[in-house]
């Protein structure tokens, strides 16, 4: 079963955006949301291996998207 995490909405908004002029803003927003979640996980140590993998995949996806838009 796929689980949806709150930070994924920002990530999906960035990867699904077709207007290249909006991408930098959406990438930054997604990165900020992911970083906030990472900080939260570090403070409460309540993470699952599935979410850790989803975060790693999302960061990799944002890095690729960032390179493609430059």
N, C-alpha and C positions, 0 to 999 in steps of 0.2 A: 504494500500500500504506500502510495506516495504521500508524503506529508508536506504541507505548505507552511512555510515560516513567514512571519510578518515582514522581514527584510526582503523577501522574494518579490513582493509587489514592485518595489523600486527597481530591482534588478530586471524584472520582466519588462517594465516600462522602458528601460534603456535598450534592451536587446530587441524589442519589437518596434522601436521608433523608426520611422522611415524618413523623417525630416532631419537630414544631416546637421542642419543648423541648431537643432535642439539637443543633439547627442551629448556634447560636452557637459551641459547642465545636468542632464539625466544621469550620465556616468558619475559625475561628482555626487549627486544625491544618493545613488545606489551605493557608492563606495562609503559614503558617510553612514548610511544605515547599517551596512555590513560591519563597519568598524565599531559602531555603537553596540551592535550585538556581540561582537568579539569581546569588547570590554565588559559587557554584562556577564558573559559566560566565564570570563576570568575571575570575576568577583564572586560569583555564586557556585562555580564549578558544577553546574547542572547542564551538561551538554550530552548529546548522544553522538555516537560515531557517524550516524547518518547526517546529522546537521553539520558536523565538522566537515564531512566530505562535500556536502552541498555548498558550504561556504567556500571551500577551496575551489570547487568547480566554478562558482560564481565569480570569484576573484580572477581566475584564469580567463573566463569569458569576458569580463570587463577589460582586462589587459589586451586581449585580442581586439576587441571593439575599439579601444583607445588607439591602438596602432593603425587600424584600418581607417580611422577618421582623421588622422594627421596628414 
